[in-house]
Each structure stands twice: as structure tokens, then as C-alpha cells.
């Protein structure tokens, strides 16, 4: 089978394409992004929502890439930009893509959202609903997708993962709002089912669990199942957050986007979709969030680079990184360290380098200190001390040590305060 997919470089798109290729299907990506093609069953064709400089008219089908079973449209512009004629590019691009598919008798599947409804609070839900109303033509199916979790840590799921992993206490806007989460594997299963099934009785299917849960409880499940620890949710009023956002100049933060996401969360309403799931033979069980082994190794590699660079001020060798990953698998059960979400560079890591004092057993500070010592041991065993620390000779060496002493003296109280309130 052959599928056309837009948005193949995004969170849902990447997972969908991987599954289609795993099933032996051929996939043509309609994209303007630079995406590496590492599979014989995958190709890409230039396309964008503006419908400018695209190559759809030159798209050919043959024995390798036969006539498509469906076009799955996932792409969405979060900027909600307008084209030169003042048209919303999400609406304009989707309708033009549908017209192109219809002329070639290709089934069209539009990925919408549970936020899409008349009277939606956020712009995203309004645009999705406007597109839905415009797609009343035959051979079109709309998939309204709920809060997705699992798989590659990208997009909203990646953000939630980082936020929950950053602390045992998390401030959250209106955590009592009811949501209907669904794992990414079930979303993909539902999309493929919709794509290959003929004569479905409905035009709209909601891909979400039929059992709702509060957003706060969902975040607690992530903490318990992935990080194996409880999470304290501190409720924050959305009115207070909006008041603060209104005081922040748009120049510093994209407050409009933040407001839209918050409105999307608090404006969600429960959808009764049990019959829809039964028609698709889609069984969605209890929420179970597994930590992907490959993704965990990726995080350990990044952890090795972060810690070793903070020690030496230079990127470690491949050999040192491999030794670190092997040691973490052997002595720490292959679990990456859960840094706060704002630790993105070695400089920030230096701010919270733990201080070796007191009983540090079974503490976050103790665990991080163990990893620092592990990294230091690997670096010193692989290279001479001069190379590890970039030592020089003579007066420059003295200046170097004086500089390091001053920096450490400044950082000492910061580290003490951080770990004093962290434990």
C-alpha cells in the first residue's frame, strides 16, 4: 500500500511514517523540510501550505510507489499566518490539497483536534473547526485527536515529559480540567484503520480514550510510571496567568501562543466516543507510559556530553562517551539523570554542581555527584591531566587557577542554596 503524508517531520508524523514503513507500506512525504530518506519505501515531494513552488503536479505513481490508498494530512502552521491575499494558510492549504487529492480519487484524511468545535476558546480549535466545516465533501474523514503521549519526546509530549521530570513539585494552570489522553501508538493505529477502511459510517472519528481524567492526575501518572516518584501539583488560576502574560511585552515572549495553548486546555470538553472506537475496532486500555530504551540511551549520551563538557570546557571524545554510557547501564540500570528542564548548557549545569558534604545517599545531589565522579574518572583515565583540564605552564597557569578559584567561590553559595531547597 502507498500513503501520502504531510507533517511527516513532526511528532505524530515521525511515528506514523515509522509504523507505515514497518508494515511494508510505501510513503511519500509532502514536505518543504530537509528530511533524510533512509528507507527504500520512503520518498519526498516538495510541498507547503502556501502552495508555492510545490511539485505535486509532477508527482508520478509507478510499481514502486503505486496509486495511494490515502492522503493523511497532519501538517499545521502554528503561526496561523495569512498569505498575500489575506487567507489563513491552514484553511487555504488544506482545501487546495483536498482539491488536488479529489482530482486523483485519493481518499483524504484530515487530522483535527478535540479542541475543534463551534465556540472554541483558542485559535487552534477555531481554525481546525473552520477547516472541518469546509470538508463536507465525499471521501473525506476527519480524525479528532486527543492529548497524545508516548513515543518520541517531541512537541507537547516532549514538553510535558521535561516539565514532570524536572521537579517533584509542578505549578500548573487549572489542573482539574478533564482530558482524554491517548498513546501515540493507538492514534497511529486509528489513522491507519481510517485510511484503509472503505465506507466508514461516520465522517468524524475521535481518537481519544473514552475515560476522561483530570490533567493534574495525568501528570502524576507520568511521574509515577516514568520517573517512579510522586508529584505535587500546585494549582494556578488561569486568570492570574493571563494577567501576568498581559504585563509581559510580546518582544520578550510569544505570549499569544502561550495564551492559545492555555485556552485550548481549559476549553476542552468531554467527548463520548465509545461507539466510534468500536466501529474502528480500536481498544484503548488504561494509561500506561513506558520509557523508550533507545530514547533513554540518547539522553545518556547527551548527559555524558553535558557533564564532561562542564568539567573540561570541551566536547568529550567518542570513546569517553561510550565508556560513560556503558557505566550508566552497568551501575545505574541504564537510567538517565533527570535534570531540571532549564539545564540546557554546561554553564547552567555548573550552577548546580553538587557539593560533597553530609549524607548524600539516595539523594538527587548524591546521584549527580556520582555521575560527575564517573565522568571525571573516565576523562582522567583516557587522557593526561593537562589535556583534560587544558593546563598550561608558567604565569598563565597561575592566572588560570586564580580565575577558576574566583568562579568557584561565586558559585558555591548558589549551589548550596539550590541543593538546600531541592532535597
FILUM-504279 format. One record per residue (C-alpha): residue number from 1; residue in three letters; x, y, z. Coordinates in nm, 2 decimals. Layout:
BEGIN
site k=NUM	r=ALA	east=X	north=Y	up=Z;
...
***
This chain:
BEGIN
site k=1	r=UNK	east=0.00	north=0.00	up=0.00;
site k=2	r=UNK	east=0.11	north=0.36	up=-0.06;
site k=3	r=UNK	east=0.03	north=0.66	up=0.16;
site k=4	r=UNK	east=0.09	north=1.03	up=0.11;
site k=5	r=UNK	east=0.16	north=1.21	up=0.44;
site k=6	r=UNK	east=0.20	north=1.58	up=0.53;
site k=7	r=UNK	east=0.37	north=1.69	up=0.85;
site k=8	r=UNK	east=0.59	north=1.38	up=0.84;
site k=9	r=UNK	east=0.87	north=1.56	up=1.02;
site k=10	r=UNK	east=0.66	north=1.64	up=1.33;
site k=11	r=UNK	east=0.59	north=1.44	up=1.65;
site k=12	r=UNK	east=0.29	north=1.24	up=1.52;
site k=13	r=UNK	east=0.42	north=1.23	up=1.16;
site k=14	r=UNK	east=0.75	north=1.07	up=1.25;
site k=15	r=UNK	east=0.58	north=0.80	up=1.45;
site k=16	r=UNK	east=0.32	north=0.74	up=1.17;
site k=17	r=UNK	east=0.58	north=0.71	up=0.90;
site k=18	r=UNK	east=0.79	north=0.47	up=1.10;
site k=19	r=UNK	east=0.49	north=0.24	up=1.16;
site k=20	r=UNK	east=0.38	north=0.25	up=0.79;
site k=21	r=UNK	east=0.73	north=0.16	up=0.67;
site k=22	r=UNK	east=0.74	north=-0.12	up=0.94;
site k=23	r=UNK	east=0.42	north=-0.26	up=0.79;
site k=24	r=UNK	east=0.58	north=-0.27	up=0.45;
site k=25	r=UNK	east=0.39	north=0.02	up=0.30;
site k=26	r=UNK	east=0.53	north=0.29	up=0.07;
site k=27	r=UNK	east=0.52	north=0.65	up=0.20;
site k=28	r=UNK	east=0.55	north=0.98	up=0.01;
site k=29	r=UNK	east=0.62	north=1.28	up=0.23;
site k=30	r=UNK	east=0.47	north=1.61	up=0.11;
site k=31	r=UNK	east=0.71	north=1.85	up=0.28;
site k=32	r=UNK	east=0.93	north=2.16	up=0.25;
site k=33	r=UNK	east=1.16	north=2.04	up=0.52;
site k=34	r=UNK	east=1.50	north=1.87	up=0.48;
site k=35	r=UNK	east=1.43	north=1.51	up=0.59;
site k=36	r=UNK	east=1.68	north=1.23	up=0.54;
site k=37	r=UNK	east=1.54	north=0.94	up=0.34;
site k=38	r=UNK	east=1.69	north=0.63	up=0.49;
site k=39	r=UNK	east=1.44	north=0.37	up=0.36;
site k=40	r=UNK	east=1.37	north=0.23	up=0.01;
site k=41	r=UNK	east=1.00	north=0.27	up=0.07;
site k=42	r=UNK	east=1.02	north=0.64	up=0.15;
site k=43	r=UNK	east=1.04	north=0.94	up=-0.08;
site k=44	r=UNK	east=0.96	north=1.31	up=-0.05;
site k=45	r=UNK	east=0.79	north=1.57	up=-0.28;
site k=46	r=UNK	east=0.82	north=1.94	up=-0.23;
site k=47	r=UNK	east=0.50	north=2.09	up=-0.09;
site k=48	r=UNK	east=0.39	north=2.36	up=0.16;
site k=49	r=UNK	east=0.06	north=2.50	up=0.29;
site k=50	r=UNK	east=0.11	north=2.82	up=0.08;
site k=51	r=UNK	east=0.10	north=2.61	up=-0.23;
site k=52	r=UNK	east=0.40	north=2.79	up=-0.37;
site k=53	r=UNK	east=0.69	north=2.63	up=-0.56;
site k=54	r=UNK	east=0.54	north=2.28	up=-0.50;
site k=55	r=UNK	east=0.60	north=1.98	up=-0.71;
site k=56	r=UNK	east=0.26	north=1.80	up=-0.67;
site k=57	r=UNK	east=0.18	north=1.83	up=-1.04;
site k=58	r=UNK	east=0.49	north=1.63	up=-1.12;
site k=59	r=UNK	east=0.42	north=1.35	up=-0.87;
site k=60	r=UNK	east=0.42	north=1.02	up=-1.05;
site k=61	r=UNK	east=0.30	north=0.68	up=-0.94;
site k=62	r=UNK	east=0.45	north=0.35	up=-1.06;
site k=63	r=UNK	east=0.52	north=-0.01	up=-0.94;
site k=64	r=UNK	east=0.74	north=0.11	up=-0.66;
site k=65	r=UNK	east=0.50	north=0.38	up=-0.55;
site k=66	r=UNK	east=0.15	north=0.28	up=-0.67;
site k=67	r=UNK	east=-0.17	north=0.48	up=-0.66;
site k=68	r=UNK	east=-0.21	north=0.60	up=-0.30;
site k=69	r=UNK	east=-0.46	north=0.44	up=-0.06;
site k=70	r=UNK	east=-0.50	north=0.77	up=0.12;
site k=71	r=UNK	east=-0.35	north=1.11	up=0.19;
site k=72	r=UNK	east=-0.31	north=1.17	up=0.56;
site k=73	r=UNK	east=-0.29	north=1.54	up=0.63;
site k=74	r=UNK	east=-0.11	north=1.62	up=0.96;
site k=75	r=UNK	east=0.06	north=1.95	up=0.87;
site k=76	r=UNK	east=-0.04	north=2.26	up=1.06;
site k=77	r=UNK	east=0.11	north=2.61	up=1.08;
site k=78	r=UNK	east=0.11	north=2.73	up=1.44;
site k=79	r=UNK	east=0.16	north=3.08	up=1.33;
site k=80	r=UNK	east=-0.18	north=3.09	up=1.17;
site k=81	r=UNK	east=-0.02	north=3.32	up=0.91;
site k=82	r=UNK	east=-0.21	north=3.48	up=0.62;
site k=83	r=UNK	east=-0.09	north=3.46	up=0.26;
site k=84	r=UNK	east=-0.06	north=3.76	up=0.03;
site k=85	r=UNK	east=-0.43	north=3.77	up=-0.02;
site k=86	r=UNK	east=-0.52	north=3.76	up=0.35;
site k=87	r=UNK	east=-0.62	north=3.40	up=0.36;
site k=88	r=UNK	east=-0.54	north=3.17	up=0.65;
site k=89	r=UNK	east=-0.28	north=2.93	up=0.52;
site k=90	r=UNK	east=-0.41	north=2.64	up=0.72;
site k=91	r=UNK	east=-0.75	north=2.67	up=0.57;
site k=92	r=UNK	east=-0.63	north=2.77	up=0.22;
site k=93	r=UNK	east=-0.35	north=2.50	up=0.21;
site k=94	r=UNK	east=-0.58	north=2.22	up=0.33;
site k=95	r=UNK	east=-0.86	north=2.30	up=0.08;
site k=96	r=UNK	east=-0.62	north=2.32	up=-0.21;
site k=97	r=UNK	east=-0.46	north=1.99	up=-0.10;
site k=98	r=UNK	east=-0.81	north=1.83	up=-0.08;
site k=99	r=UNK	east=-0.89	north=1.96	up=-0.43;
site k=100	r=UNK	east=-0.57	north=1.81	up=-0.57;
site k=101	r=UNK	east=-0.65	north=1.47	up=-0.40;
site k=102	r=UNK	east=-1.01	north=1.47	up=-0.52;
site k=103	r=UNK	east=-0.90	north=1.52	up=-0.88;
site k=104	r=UNK	east=-0.69	north=1.20	up=-0.84;
site k=105	r=UNK	east=-0.95	north=1.00	up=-0.65;
site k=106	r=UNK	east=-0.73	north=0.98	up=-0.34;
site k=107	r=UNK	east=-0.90	north=0.94	up=0.00;
site k=108	r=UNK	east=-0.84	north=1.24	up=0.22;
site k=109	r=UNK	east=-0.79	north=1.22	up=0.60;
site k=110	r=UNK	east=-0.77	north=1.54	up=0.80;
site k=111	r=UNK	east=-0.60	north=1.53	up=1.14;
site k=112	r=UNK	east=-0.81	north=1.76	up=1.36;
site k=113	r=UNK	east=-0.83	north=1.81	up=1.74;
site k=114	r=UNK	east=-1.07	north=1.76	up=2.03;
site k=115	r=UNK	east=-1.04	north=2.13	up=2.07;
site k=116	r=UNK	east=-1.22	north=2.18	up=1.73;
site k=117	r=UNK	east=-1.58	north=2.29	up=1.79;
site k=118	r=UNK	east=-1.81	north=2.58	up=1.75;
site k=119	r=UNK	east=-1.73	north=2.84	up=2.01;
site k=120	r=UNK	east=-1.37	north=2.70	up=2.07;
site k=121	r=UNK	east=-1.18	north=2.93	up=2.31;
site k=122	r=UNK	east=-0.84	north=2.90	up=2.14;
site k=123	r=UNK	east=-0.74	north=3.00	up=1.78;
site k=124	r=UNK	east=-0.62	north=2.65	up=1.71;
site k=125	r=UNK	east=-0.96	north=2.49	up=1.79;
site k=126	r=UNK	east=-1.13	north=2.77	up=1.58;
site k=127	r=UNK	east=-0.92	north=2.71	up=1.28;
site k=128	r=UNK	east=-0.95	north=2.33	up=1.29;
site k=129	r=UNK	east=-1.33	north=2.36	up=1.32;
site k=130	r=UNK	east=-1.34	north=2.60	up=1.03;
site k=131	r=UNK	east=-1.15	north=2.35	up=0.82;
site k=132	r=UNK	east=-1.38	north=2.07	up=0.93;
site k=133	r=UNK	east=-1.69	north=2.26	up=0.82;
site k=134	r=UNK	east=-1.52	north=2.32	up=0.48;
site k=135	r=UNK	east=-1.45	north=1.95	up=0.43;
site k=136	r=UNK	east=-1.81	north=1.83	up=0.39;
site k=137	r=UNK	east=-1.72	north=1.67	up=0.06;
site k=138	r=UNK	east=-1.73	north=1.29	up=0.00;
site k=139	r=UNK	east=-1.43	north=1.06	up=0.05;
site k=140	r=UNK	east=-1.31	north=1.27	up=0.34;
site k=141	r=UNK	east=-1.27	north=1.15	up=0.70;
site k=142	r=UNK	east=-1.18	north=1.38	up=1.00;
site k=143	r=UNK	east=-0.98	north=1.24	up=1.29;
site k=144	r=UNK	east=-1.02	north=1.45	up=1.61;
site k=145	r=UNK	east=-0.72	north=1.36	up=1.82;
site k=146	r=UNK	east=-0.69	north=1.39	up=2.20;
site k=147	r=UNK	east=-0.40	north=1.46	up=2.42;
site k=148	r=UNK	east=-0.12	north=1.24	up=2.28;
site k=149	r=UNK	east=0.15	north=1.08	up=2.49;
site k=150	r=UNK	east=0.44	north=0.83	up=2.44;
site k=151	r=UNK	east=0.69	north=0.77	up=2.16;
site k=152	r=UNK	east=0.95	north=1.02	up=2.06;
site k=153	r=UNK	east=0.98	north=1.31	up=2.31;
site k=154	r=UNK	east=0.88	north=1.59	up=2.08;
site k=155	r=UNK	east=0.62	north=1.86	up=2.06;
site k=156	r=UNK	east=0.37	north=1.88	up=2.35;
site k=157	r=UNK	east=0.45	north=1.54	up=2.48;
site k=158	r=UNK	east=0.82	north=1.63	up=2.50;
site k=159	r=UNK	east=0.74	north=1.94	up=2.69;
site k=160	r=UNK	east=0.52	north=1.76	up=2.94;
site k=161	r=UNK	east=0.79	north=1.49	up=2.99;
site k=162	r=UNK	east=1.06	north=1.76	up=3.06;
site k=163	r=UNK	east=0.83	north=1.95	up=3.30;
site k=164	r=UNK	east=0.73	north=1.65	up=3.50;
site k=165	r=UNK	east=1.09	north=1.52	up=3.51;
site k=166	r=UNK	east=1.23	north=1.85	up=3.63;
site k=167	r=UNK	east=1.08	north=1.86	up=3.98;
site k=168	r=UNK	east=0.87	north=1.68	up=4.24;
site k=169	r=UNK	east=0.65	north=1.99	up=4.26;
site k=170	r=UNK	east=0.49	north=2.14	up=3.95;
site k=171	r=UNK	east=0.28	north=2.46	up=3.93;
site k=172	r=UNK	east=0.00	north=2.41	up=3.67;
site k=173	r=UNK	east=-0.28	north=2.61	up=3.53;
site k=174	r=UNK	east=-0.63	north=2.47	up=3.61;
site k=175	r=UNK	east=-0.51	north=2.10	up=3.67;
site k=176	r=UNK	east=-0.86	north=1.99	up=3.74;
site k=177	r=UNK	east=-0.96	north=2.02	up=3.37;
site k=178	r=UNK	east=-1.07	north=1.68	up=3.23;
site k=179	r=UNK	east=-0.87	north=1.54	up=2.94;
site k=180	r=UNK	east=-0.89	north=1.22	up=2.73;
site k=181	r=UNK	east=-0.53	north=1.11	up=2.67;
site k=182	r=UNK	east=-0.43	north=0.85	up=2.41;
site k=183	r=UNK	east=-0.09	north=0.69	up=2.34;
site k=184	r=UNK	east=0.07	north=0.77	up=2.01;
site k=185	r=UNK	east=0.06	north=0.40	up=1.90;
site k=186	r=UNK	east=-0.32	north=0.40	up=1.93;
site k=187	r=UNK	east=-0.35	north=0.73	up=1.74;
site k=188	r=UNK	east=-0.15	north=0.58	up=1.45;
site k=189	r=UNK	east=-0.35	north=0.25	up=1.46;
site k=190	r=UNK	east=-0.67	north=0.46	up=1.44;
site k=191	r=UNK	east=-0.54	north=0.67	up=1.15;
site k=192	r=UNK	east=-0.43	north=0.37	up=0.95;
site k=193	r=UNK	east=-0.76	north=0.20	up=1.01;
site k=194	r=UNK	east=-0.94	north=0.51	up=0.89;
site k=195	r=UNK	east=-0.71	north=0.52	up=0.58;
site k=196	r=UNK	east=-0.76	north=0.16	up=0.47;
site k=197	r=UNK	east=-1.13	north=0.11	up=0.56;
site k=198	r=UNK	east=-1.39	north=0.17	up=0.29;
site k=199	r=UNK	east=-1.74	north=0.31	up=0.35;
site k=200	r=UNK	east=-1.70	north=0.42	up=0.71;
site k=201	r=UNK	east=-2.04	north=0.52	up=0.86;
site k=202	r=UNK	east=-1.91	north=0.85	up=1.00;
site k=203	r=UNK	east=-1.72	north=1.15	up=0.87;
site k=204	r=UNK	east=-1.57	north=1.23	up=1.21;
site k=205	r=UNK	east=-1.39	north=0.99	up=1.45;
site k=206	r=UNK	east=-1.25	north=1.10	up=1.79;
site k=207	r=UNK	east=-0.92	north=0.93	up=1.86;
site k=208	r=UNK	east=-0.90	north=0.96	up=2.24;
site k=209	r=UNK	east=-0.97	north=0.74	up=2.54;
site k=210	r=UNK	east=-1.34	north=0.73	up=2.63;
site k=211	r=UNK	east=-1.24	north=0.76	up=3.00;
site k=212	r=UNK	east=-1.15	north=1.11	up=3.10;
site k=213	r=UNK	east=-0.90	north=1.21	up=3.37;
site k=214	r=UNK	east=-0.80	north=1.54	up=3.53;
site k=215	r=UNK	east=-0.49	north=1.70	up=3.37;
site k=216	r=UNK	east=-0.32	north=1.70	up=3.71;
site k=217	r=UNK	east=-0.38	north=1.33	up=3.76;
site k=218	r=UNK	east=-0.24	north=1.26	up=3.42;
site k=219	r=UNK	east=0.08	north=1.45	up=3.50;
site k=220	r=UNK	east=0.10	north=1.25	up=3.83;
site k=221	r=UNK	east=0.07	north=0.92	up=3.63;
site k=222	r=UNK	east=0.37	north=1.03	up=3.41;
site k=223	r=UNK	east=0.57	north=1.10	up=3.72;
site k=224	r=UNK	east=0.48	north=0.77	up=3.88;
site k=225	r=UNK	east=0.52	north=0.54	up=3.58;
site k=226	r=UNK	east=0.82	north=0.70	up=3.41;
site k=227	r=UNK	east=1.01	north=0.87	up=3.70;
site k=228	r=UNK	east=0.89	north=0.64	up=3.98;
site k=229	r=UNK	east=0.81	north=0.92	up=4.22;
site k=230	r=UNK	east=0.51	north=1.11	up=4.34;
site k=231	r=UNK	east=0.43	north=1.46	up=4.20;
site k=232	r=UNK	east=0.28	north=1.75	up=4.39;
site k=233	r=UNK	east=0.06	north=1.97	up=4.16;
site k=234	r=UNK	east=0.03	north=2.33	up=4.27;
site k=235	r=UNK	east=-0.29	north=2.48	up=4.11;
site k=236	r=UNK	east=-0.26	north=2.82	up=3.95;
site k=237	r=UNK	east=-0.56	north=3.02	up=3.83;
site k=238	r=UNK	east=-0.57	north=3.08	up=3.46;
site k=239	r=UNK	east=-0.70	north=3.44	up=3.53;
site k=240	r=UNK	east=-0.38	north=3.51	up=3.73;
site k=241	r=UNK	east=-0.16	north=3.37	up=3.45;
site k=242	r=UNK	east=-0.34	north=3.57	up=3.18;
site k=243	r=UNK	east=-0.30	north=3.89	up=3.40;
site k=244	r=UNK	east=0.08	north=3.82	up=3.42;
site k=245	r=UNK	east=0.11	north=3.74	up=3.05;
site k=246	r=UNK	east=-0.07	north=4.07	up=2.96;
site k=247	r=UNK	east=0.21	north=4.26	up=3.15;
site k=248	r=UNK	east=0.49	north=4.09	up=2.95;
site k=249	r=UNK	east=0.58	north=4.26	up=2.62;
site k=250	r=UNK	east=0.54	north=4.04	up=2.32;
site k=251	r=UNK	east=0.90	north=4.13	up=2.23;
site k=252	r=UNK	east=1.04	north=3.90	up=2.51;
site k=253	r=UNK	east=0.79	north=3.61	up=2.50;
site k=254	r=UNK	east=0.53	north=3.49	up=2.24;
site k=255	r=UNK	east=0.25	north=3.55	up=2.49;
site k=256	r=UNK	east=-0.02	north=3.50	up=2.22;
site k=257	r=UNK	east=0.10	north=3.14	up=2.16;
site k=258	r=UNK	east=0.11	north=3.07	up=2.54;
site k=259	r=UNK	east=-0.24	north=3.21	up=2.59;
site k=260	r=UNK	east=-0.37	north=3.00	up=2.30;
site k=261	r=UNK	east=-0.23	north=2.68	up=2.45;
site k=262	r=UNK	east=-0.38	north=2.76	up=2.79;
site k=263	r=UNK	east=-0.72	north=2.84	up=2.64;
site k=264	r=UNK	east=-0.70	north=2.51	up=2.45;
site k=265	r=UNK	east=-0.65	north=2.32	up=2.77;
site k=266	r=UNK	east=-0.92	north=2.49	up=2.98;
site k=267	r=UNK	east=-1.17	north=2.49	up=2.69;
site k=268	r=UNK	east=-1.16	north=2.11	up=2.64;
site k=269	r=UNK	east=-1.50	north=1.93	up=2.69;
site k=270	r=UNK	east=-1.55	north=1.56	up=2.72;
site k=271	r=UNK	east=-1.65	north=1.37	up=2.40;
site k=272	r=UNK	east=-1.85	north=1.05	up=2.42;
site k=273	r=UNK	east=-1.67	north=0.84	up=2.16;
site k=274	r=UNK	east=-1.72	north=0.48	up=2.27;
site k=275	r=UNK	east=-1.92	north=0.39	up=1.96;
site k=276	r=UNK	east=-1.67	north=0.55	up=1.73;
site k=277	r=UNK	east=-1.39	north=0.34	up=1.88;
site k=278	r=UNK	east=-1.59	north=0.03	up=1.85;
site k=279	r=UNK	east=-1.65	north=0.09	up=1.48;
site k=280	r=UNK	east=-1.28	north=0.11	up=1.43;
site k=281	r=UNK	east=-1.21	north=-0.19	up=1.65;
site k=282	r=UNK	east=-0.98	north=0.03	up=1.85;
site k=283	r=UNK	east=-0.93	north=-0.08	up=2.21;
site k=284	r=UNK	east=-0.78	north=0.18	up=2.43;
site k=285	r=UNK	east=-0.68	north=0.04	up=2.77;
site k=286	r=UNK	east=-0.56	north=0.22	up=3.09;
site k=287	r=UNK	east=-0.29	north=0.48	up=3.06;
site k=288	r=UNK	east=0.05	north=0.31	up=3.06;
site k=289	r=UNK	east=0.35	north=0.52	up=2.98;
site k=290	r=UNK	east=0.67	north=0.33	up=2.90;
site k=291	r=UNK	east=1.02	north=0.49	up=2.88;
site k=292	r=UNK	east=1.17	north=0.41	up=2.54;
site k=293	r=UNK	east=1.51	north=0.23	up=2.57;
site k=294	r=UNK	east=1.65	north=0.39	up=2.26;
site k=295	r=UNK	east=1.54	north=0.74	up=2.37;
site k=296	r=UNK	east=1.69	north=0.67	up=2.72;
site k=297	r=UNK	east=2.03	north=0.59	up=2.56;
site k=298	r=UNK	east=2.01	north=0.91	up=2.36;
site k=299	r=UNK	east=1.95	north=1.10	up=2.68;
site k=300	r=UNK	east=2.25	north=0.93	up=2.85;
site k=301	r=UNK	east=2.47	north=1.03	up=2.55;
site k=302	r=UNK	east=2.36	north=1.39	up=2.59;
site k=303	r=UNK	east=2.41	north=1.37	up=2.96;
site k=304	r=UNK	east=2.77	north=1.25	up=2.91;
site k=305	r=UNK	east=2.84	north=1.54	up=2.67;
site k=306	r=UNK	east=2.68	north=1.79	up=2.92;
site k=307	r=UNK	east=2.87	north=1.67	up=3.23;
site k=308	r=UNK	east=3.21	north=1.61	up=3.06;
site k=309	r=UNK	east=3.19	north=1.95	up=2.88;
site k=310	r=UNK	east=3.11	north=2.12	up=3.21;
site k=311	r=UNK	east=3.43	north=1.97	up=3.35;
site k=312	r=UNK	east=3.67	north=2.03	up=3.07;
site k=313	r=UNK	east=3.51	north=2.31	up=2.87;
site k=314	r=UNK	east=3.54	north=2.10	up=2.55;
site k=315	r=UNK	east=3.34	north=1.82	up=2.39;
site k=316	r=UNK	east=3.44	north=1.47	up=2.50;
site k=317	r=UNK	east=3.58	north=1.21	up=2.26;
site k=318	r=UNK	east=3.35	north=0.94	up=2.13;
site k=319	r=UNK	east=3.54	north=0.68	up=2.33;
site k=320	r=UNK	east=3.48	north=0.87	up=2.66;
site k=321	r=UNK	east=3.11	north=0.90	up=2.58;
site k=322	r=UNK	east=3.08	north=0.53	up=2.50;
site k=323	r=UNK	east=3.25	north=0.44	up=2.83;
site k=324	r=UNK	east=3.01	north=0.67	up=3.02;
site k=325	r=UNK	east=2.70	north=0.51	up=2.86;
site k=326	r=UNK	east=2.83	north=0.16	up=2.94;
site k=327	r=UNK	east=2.90	north=0.26	up=3.30;
site k=328	r=UNK	east=2.55	north=0.41	up=3.35;
site k=329	r=UNK	east=2.39	north=0.09	up=3.21;
site k=330	r=UNK	east=2.60	north=-0.12	up=3.44;
site k=331	r=UNK	east=2.58	north=0.08	up=3.77;
site k=332	r=UNK	east=2.26	north=0.29	up=3.73;
site k=333	r=UNK	east=2.03	north=0.05	up=3.54;
site k=334	r=UNK	east=2.06	north=0.25	up=3.22;
site k=335	r=UNK	east=1.85	north=0.53	up=3.36;
site k=336	r=UNK	east=1.94	north=0.89	up=3.25;
site k=337	r=UNK	east=1.97	north=1.16	up=3.52;
site k=338	r=UNK	east=1.66	north=1.38	up=3.53;
site k=339	r=UNK	east=1.79	north=1.73	up=3.50;
site k=340	r=UNK	east=1.57	north=2.03	up=3.56;
site k=341	r=UNK	east=1.42	north=2.14	up=3.22;
site k=342	r=UNK	east=1.63	north=2.46	up=3.22;
site k=343	r=UNK	east=1.97	north=2.28	up=3.23;
site k=344	r=UNK	east=2.04	north=2.31	up=2.86;
site k=345	r=UNK	east=2.41	north=2.40	up=2.85;
site k=346	r=UNK	east=2.72	north=2.31	up=3.06;
site k=347	r=UNK	east=2.72	north=2.66	up=3.20;
site k=348	r=UNK	east=2.38	north=2.60	up=3.37;
site k=349	r=UNK	east=2.50	north=2.26	up=3.49;
site k=350	r=UNK	east=2.80	north=2.43	up=3.66;
site k=351	r=UNK	east=2.55	north=2.63	up=3.87;
site k=352	r=UNK	east=2.41	north=2.32	up=4.04;
site k=353	r=UNK	east=2.71	north=2.10	up=4.06;
site k=354	r=UNK	east=2.65	north=1.92	up=4.39;
site k=355	r=UNK	east=2.86	north=1.98	up=4.70;
site k=356	r=UNK	east=3.02	north=1.67	up=4.86;
site k=357	r=UNK	east=2.90	north=1.70	up=5.22;
site k=358	r=UNK	east=2.66	north=1.53	up=5.46;
site k=359	r=UNK	east=2.47	north=1.21	up=5.40;
site k=360	r=UNK	east=2.41	north=1.21	up=5.02;
site k=361	r=UNK	east=2.30	north=0.85	up=4.99;
site k=362	r=UNK	east=1.97	north=0.81	up=4.79;
site k=363	r=UNK	east=1.95	north=1.18	up=4.71;
site k=364	r=UNK	east=1.94	north=1.36	up=4.38;
site k=365	r=UNK	east=2.26	north=1.55	up=4.47;
site k=366	r=UNK	east=2.43	north=1.23	up=4.56;
site k=367	r=UNK	east=2.33	north=1.07	up=4.23;
site k=368	r=UNK	east=2.45	north=1.36	up=4.03;
site k=369	r=UNK	east=2.78	north=1.38	up=4.22;
site k=370	r=UNK	east=2.83	north=1.00	up=4.15;
site k=371	r=UNK	east=2.79	north=1.08	up=3.78;
site k=372	r=UNK	east=3.03	north=1.37	up=3.79;
site k=373	r=UNK	east=3.29	north=1.15	up=3.96;
site k=374	r=UNK	east=3.22	north=0.88	up=3.70;
site k=375	r=UNK	east=3.28	north=1.13	up=3.42;
site k=376	r=UNK	east=3.59	north=1.26	up=3.58;
site k=377	r=UNK	east=3.74	north=0.91	up=3.62;
site k=378	r=UNK	east=3.67	north=0.83	up=3.26;
site k=379	r=UNK	east=3.83	north=1.16	up=3.14;
site k=380	r=UNK	east=4.14	north=1.12	up=3.36;
site k=381	r=UNK	east=4.19	north=0.75	up=3.26;
site k=382	r=UNK	east=4.17	north=0.83	up=2.89;
site k=383	r=UNK	east=4.39	north=1.15	up=2.88;
site k=384	r=UNK	east=4.66	north=1.32	up=3.08;
site k=385	r=UNK	east=4.55	north=1.58	up=3.33;
site k=386	r=UNK	east=4.70	north=1.85	up=3.12;
site k=387	r=UNK	east=4.47	north=1.76	up=2.83;
site k=388	r=UNK	east=4.17	north=1.71	up=3.04;
site k=389	r=UNK	east=4.19	north=2.05	up=3.22;
site k=390	r=UNK	east=4.38	north=2.24	up=2.95;
site k=391	r=UNK	east=4.67	north=2.32	up=3.18;
site k=392	r=UNK	east=4.94	north=2.55	up=3.06;
site k=393	r=UNK	east=5.27	north=2.64	up=3.22;
site k=394	r=UNK	east=5.42	north=2.95	up=3.38;
site k=395	r=UNK	east=5.23	north=3.26	up=3.47;
site k=396	r=UNK	east=4.93	north=3.17	up=3.25;
site k=397	r=UNK	east=4.88	north=2.86	up=3.47;
site k=398	r=UNK	east=4.86	north=3.07	up=3.78;
site k=399	r=UNK	east=4.61	north=3.31	up=3.62;
site k=400	r=UNK	east=4.40	north=3.01	up=3.52;
site k=401	r=UNK	east=4.38	north=2.88	up=3.87;
site k=402	r=UNK	east=4.30	north=3.22	up=4.02;
site k=403	r=UNK	east=4.02	north=3.26	up=3.77;
site k=404	r=UNK	east=3.88	north=2.91	up=3.85;
site k=405	r=UNK	east=3.90	north=2.99	up=4.22;
site k=406	r=UNK	east=3.70	north=3.31	up=4.18;
site k=407	r=UNK	east=3.44	north=3.14	up=3.97;
site k=408	r=UNK	east=3.40	north=2.85	up=4.22;
site k=409	r=UNK	east=3.38	north=3.10	up=4.51;
site k=410	r=UNK	east=3.09	north=3.28	up=4.34;
site k=411	r=UNK	east=2.91	north=2.95	up=4.25;
site k=412	r=UNK	east=2.95	north=2.80	up=4.60;
site k=413	r=UNK	east=2.65	north=2.98	up=4.77;
site k=414	r=UNK	east=2.43	north=2.93	up=4.46;
site k=415	r=UNK	east=2.49	north=2.56	up=4.47;
site k=416	r=UNK	east=2.44	north=2.54	up=4.85;
site k=417	r=UNK	east=2.10	north=2.73	up=4.83;
site k=418	r=UNK	east=1.98	north=2.52	up=4.53;
site k=419	r=UNK	east=2.05	north=2.18	up=4.69;
site k=420	r=UNK	east=1.93	north=2.30	up=5.03;
site k=421	r=UNK	east=1.58	north=2.35	up=4.89;
site k=422	r=UNK	east=1.60	north=2.08	up=4.63;
site k=423	r=UNK	east=1.63	north=1.78	up=4.87;
***
